[in-house]
Amino acid sequence: MRKFLEGFNAVILMFIFLITVITVIARVFLKIPTSWSLGLSEYFFIFLVFIGSAASMKDESHIKITVLMDHLSEGVQKIFRNIGRILMIFFFIPFVIGSYQNMKWNWTVGFPTAVWMKIGYMYLILFISGIIALFYLCINIYNSMVVKKSHSSDQEVYHDRNSYN
């Protein structure tokens, strides 16, 4: 699934690039205003950030500050990682519920400068990314608490990212 999400983000990034190129050509050379381009680029950027964030939950490759964690034993690090993961669930559940409700309420509301683009689409992406993030979060909790690692804790995941596809 992560490969699919990364491919989706590559397509979204290409759309952002194309919108920017079209905007520059239209404004500079053709002297045509493109009021729709900024809002559409912002939407696509939101898609890019939230889908990318959900994909990075698989191997927990988000930016983090580990100064204190690096000085703890592996067992204590594992406990703190699991506490953090469990606390994240209390963020993601309201996030998913709220994005679903907003998606339903705004599904037919058109974007002011591009009527064919519905505001509900943005909340759909937020809803999907929240579900994916929750899925990966639960998998990571399960793997850390239940699955037996061969010689050490789940510390391997954090030090060898290239082998975790």
Rosetta blueprint (number, residue, H / E / L):
1 M L
2 R H
3 K H
4 F H
5 L H
6 E H
7 G H
8 F H
9 N H
10 A H
11 V H
12 I H
13 L H
14 M H
15 F H
16 I H
17 F H
18 L H
19 I H
20 T H
21 V H
22 I H
23 T H
24 V H
25 I H
26 A H
27 R H
28 V H
29 F H
30 L L
31 K L
32 I L
33 P L
34 T L
35 S H
36 W H
37 S H
38 L H
39 G H
40 L H
41 S H
42 E H
43 Y H
44 F H
45 F H
46 I H
47 F H
48 L H
49 V H
50 F H
51 I H
52 G H
53 S H
54 A H
55 A H
56 S H
57 M L
58 K L
59 D L
60 E L
61 S L
62 H L
63 I L
64 K L
65 I L
66 T L
67 V L
68 L L
69 M H
70 D H
71 H H
72 L L
73 S L
74 E H
75 G H
76 V H
77 Q H
78 K H
79 I H
80 F H
81 R H
82 N H
83 I H
84 G H
85 R H
86 I H
87 L H
88 M H
89 I H
90 F H
91 F H
92 F H
93 I H
94 P H
95 F H
96 V H
97 I H
98 G H
99 S H
100 Y H
101 Q H
102 N H
103 M H
104 K H
105 W H
106 N H
107 W L
108 T L
109 V L
110 G E
111 F E
112 P L
113 T L
114 A E
115 V E
116 W E
117 M E
118 K E
119 I H
120 G H
121 Y H
122 M H
123 Y H
124 L H
125 I H
126 L H
127 F H
128 I H
129 S H
130 G H
131 I H
132 I H
133 A H
134 L H
135 F H
136 Y H
137 L H
138 C H
139 I H
140 N H
141 I H
142 Y H
143 N H
144 S H
145 M H
146 V L
147 V L
148 K L
149 K L
150 S L
151 H L
152 S L
153 S L
154 D L
155 Q H
156 E H
157 V H
158 Y H
159 H H
160 D L
161 R H
162 N H
163 S H
164 Y L
165 N L
